[in-house]
Amino acid sequence: MGFSRFLALLLDRNSKDIQHQNGNFTAEFEELWEDVDTDVPWATEAFGVAPDVANLWIGDERSVTSLHKDHYENIYYVVAGAKEFTLYPPTDFPFLYERTYRAATYTRGSEDEDFAVVENDPPSSVPWLSVDPDRPDYEAYPLFRHATPLRCVVHAGEALYLPSLWFHHVKQHADAEGRCIAVNFWYDMQYDVKYNYYKFLENLTSLPNAEEAKP
């Protein structure tokens, strides 16, 4: 799909889901390289490594990223519009109800067809968080009341440092032209004592009767 076709679909309020990430900026947008640095100098110095990946994000308010975490130090720049982050520290893991779900893929035969959910073959599973910060269901997930969210809105010209292992839910607010544009850089995290503490908490949470013992 060409970029002009993507922009047409973005501005079409009836268009379907379209996405591509995981290094798309360096892999597919060479024309923009002169406008964006290849790294964040202060972050490269602080983390001691170059970024693994740079991503270009273009969407509008229909795009929402469900609650999850990444094993990366994330430097997130907003170019147009605004991004609304709901953040939870790694210590909130016991309250976020990670469950195992069957893995599947959205597929369709052509741009004119609706998406269908096709389960992986052979079957596989993926751990994911069950709670939705925008629509909390305290009856189904009572421990979510104990979570401690931090909310921030990052506007055009601003940046957010999102630490590794922090859980985040992301919404977008388009500008007057209907766009929200951002570029982020993923720096690989250090698998040090912080990661060990997180895995310790994760393992404690999975023990039998652990849920009944939580506050």
C-alpha positions in Angstrom: 0.0 0.0 0.0 1.4 3.4 -1.0 1.6 6.3 1.5 -1.0 8.3 -0.4 -3.4 5.4 -0.2 -2.8 5.2 3.6 -3.5 8.9 4.1 -6.8 8.5 2.1 -7.9 5.7 4.3 -6.9 7.6 7.4 -9.1 10.5 6.4 -12.0 8.2 5.4 -14.1 7.9 8.5 -15.4 4.5 7.3 -12.1 2.9 6.7 -10.9 -0.3 8.3 -8.0 -1.0 10.6 -4.6 -0.6 9.0 -1.2 -0.8 10.8 2.4 -1.6 10.5 5.2 -1.1 13.0 8.3 -2.7 14.5 11.0 -0.7 12.8 8.8 0.8 10.1 10.5 4.2 10.2 14.0 3.0 9.2 12.7 0.3 7.0 10.1 2.1 4.9 10.4 5.9 5.3 13.8 6.8 3.9 12.4 10.1 2.6 11.9 11.3 6.1 15.3 10.4 7.5 16.7 13.9 7.1 13.9 15.2 9.3 14.4 12.9 12.2 17.6 12.0 14.1 18.7 8.3 14.1 18.7 8.3 17.9 18.1 10.5 21.0 21.7 11.6 21.9 21.1 12.0 25.6 19.2 8.7 25.8 22.0 6.9 23.8 24.5 8.3 26.3 22.4 7.4 29.3 21.5 3.8 28.3 24.9 3.1 26.7 23.5 1.7 23.5 21.9 2.8 20.3 18.2 2.3 19.8 17.1 -1.1 18.5 14.0 0.3 16.7 12.4 3.6 15.6 8.7 3.6 14.8 6.5 6.1 13.0 2.9 6.3 14.3 0.2 8.0 12.3 -3.5 7.7 13.3 -6.4 9.5 14.9 -8.7 9.1 17.9 -10.0 5.7 16.6 -6.6 4.2 17.4 -6.2 2.8 21.0 -3.4 0.7 22.3 -4.6 -1.7 25.0 -2.8 -2.0 28.4 0.6 -3.8 28.0 4.3 -3.4 28.9 7.5 -3.5 26.8 11.0 -4.7 27.6 12.3 -1.4 26.2 13.2 2.0 27.4 10.9 4.1 25.3 11.5 7.7 24.2 8.2 9.0 22.7 8.0 12.2 20.6 4.7 13.7 19.5 4.8 15.6 16.2 1.1 16.4 15.7 -2.0 16.0 17.8 -1.6 14.6 21.3 -1.1 11.2 23.0 -2.9 10.3 26.2 -1.0 7.8 28.4 -2.4 5.9 31.4 0.6 4.4 33.2 1.0 1.8 35.9 4.3 0.9 37.7 5.6 -2.6 37.5 4.6 -3.1 41.1 0.9 -2.9 40.1 1.2 -6.2 38.2 -0.8 -8.2 40.8 -3.8 -5.9 40.2 -3.9 -6.0 36.4 -5.1 -9.6 35.9 -2.8 -11.1 33.4 -4.5 -14.0 31.7 -3.6 -16.4 28.9 -5.6 -16.0 25.7 -5.7 -18.0 22.5 -3.4 -16.4 19.9 -5.1 -15.2 16.7 -4.5 -12.9 13.7 -6.8 -10.4 12.0 -6.8 -11.3 8.3 -8.7 -10.3 5.2 -8.4 -11.2 1.5 -8.6 -7.6 0.1 -9.1 -4.0 1.2 -12.8 -4.3 0.6 -13.4 -7.2 2.9 -14.1 -7.1 6.6 -11.5 -8.5 9.0 -11.8 -12.0 10.3 -10.2 -13.4 13.5 -8.3 -16.5 12.6 -6.8 -18.6 15.4 -3.2 -19.7 15.0 -2.6 -23.1 13.6 -1.1 -25.0 15.4 -2.9 -23.4 18.4 -0.8 -21.2 20.7 -1.5 -18.8 23.5 -0.3 -15.3 24.6 -0.4 -13.7 28.0 -2.3 -10.4 28.1 -3.8 -8.0 30.6 -7.6 -8.3 31.1 -8.4 -4.8 32.5 -9.4 -1.7 30.5 -8.5 1.5 32.3 -11.2 3.4 30.4 -13.9 0.9 31.3 -13.0 -0.7 34.6 -15.0 -3.7 35.6 -14.5 -3.9 39.4 -17.0 -6.7 39.7 -14.9 -9.0 37.4 -11.5 -7.5 38.5 -11.9 -6.3 42.1 -8.2 -5.9 42.7 -7.9 -3.4 40.0 -9.2 -0.9 42.6 -5.7 -1.0 44.2 -3.8 -0.1 41.0 -2.2 3.4 41.0 -2.5 5.0 37.6 -0.6 8.0 36.4 -2.2 9.9 33.5 -0.4 12.3 31.2 -1.1 14.0 27.9 1.9 14.5 25.6 1.3 17.3 23.1 3.0 18.2 19.8 6.6 19.2 20.4 6.8 17.3 23.7 8.4 14.0 24.6 7.8 11.2 27.2 10.3 8.9 28.7 8.4 5.6 29.3 10.5 3.3 31.4 10.8 -0.4 30.6 8.3 -2.7 32.3 5.8 0.1 33.0 2.3 -0.8 31.9 0.7 1.7 29.5 -2.6 2.3 27.8 -2.5 4.9 25.0 -5.2 7.0 23.3 -4.8 9.6 20.6 -6.2 13.0 20.0 -6.1 14.3 16.5 -5.2 17.9 15.5 -7.3 20.2 13.4 -6.3 18.3 10.3 -7.4 14.9 11.7 -3.9 13.5 12.4 -1.9 12.3 15.3 1.7 11.7 14.5 4.5 10.5 16.7 8.0 8.9 16.5 9.4 6.7 19.2 12.8 5.1 19.9 13.1 1.7 21.7 16.3 1.1 23.6 16.8 -2.4 24.9 16.5 -2.6 28.7 19.1 -3.9 31.1 18.1 -7.2 32.5 19.4 -6.3 35.9 18.1 -6.4 39.5 15.0 -4.4 38.4 14.0 -7.2 36.0 14.7 -9.8 38.7 12.4 -8.1 41.2 9.7 -7.9 38.5 10.0 -11.6 37.7 9.9 -12.4 41.5 6.7 -10.4 41.8 5.2 -12.1 38.7 6.0 -15.5 40.1 4.6 -14.7 43.5 1.4 -13.6 41.8 1.0 -16.9 40.0 1.3 -19.0 43.2 -1.9 -21.0 44.2 -4.2 -18.9 46.4 -2.1 -15.7 45.7 -5.2 -13.8 44.6 -7.0 -14.5 47.8 -4.1 -13.1 49.8 -3.9 -9.8 48.0 -5.4 -6.7 49.7 
